[in-house]
């Protein structure tokens, strides 16, 4: 896996992901759980610096 996210993209993903995880823990509805899962994926991709959707579309925010 080759990194395809810039540092700004990674920071935004991690911050937004943490916010969505907190929303997931605060509510018990199905929508809150989905928000928590999406938040976990955002944090995971932000930490790794690799987005599989970017890779599939052959785009990226990382400058070469």
N, C-alpha and C positions, 0 to 999 in steps of 0.2 A: 504494500500500500504506500503510494507516494503522496505526500501532503499536497493538498490542492486548496487550502484555505489560508487567507492572510491572517495576520495577528489580530487585526480589527474584527474580522469575521469571527474568529475564534472567541474573542472576548464577548462579543454580542451574543453568540450562541450559548456560552456558559452562563452569562447573566440572565438571559431570557429563560434558559433551561431551569436554572435554580428557582426563578419566580414561578414557573409552571409547576415545578415539583411541590412548592409550598401550596399552591392552589390545589393540587391533587391531594395533599394531606389535610387541607382545611375542610374540604367538602366530601360528602359521602356519595354524591350522585355519580352516575355513570360518566357524565361529561367531565367531572373533576378528575376521575380516574384516568380518562383519556388524556387530559391535560398533563397529568403527572407522568404518563408514559412518554408523551411527546417531549416533555421537559428532560426526561432521562436520556432520550436519544440525542437531544441537542447538546447536553452536557458531554455525553460520550463522544460525539463527533467533534465537538469543540476541543476536548482534551487531546484527541488523536490528531486533529488537524486534517482529517480526511472525511470527505462527504461522498458516499456512494452515488448519490443522485448527481452531484457534479461530475463524477467520473463517468457515469452512464451518458450524460449529455455532453461530455468532453469540454466542460467549462471549468473555470476555477478563478479564485480571487487572489491567488498567490502570484506575486510578480516573480518572473524568472531572472 
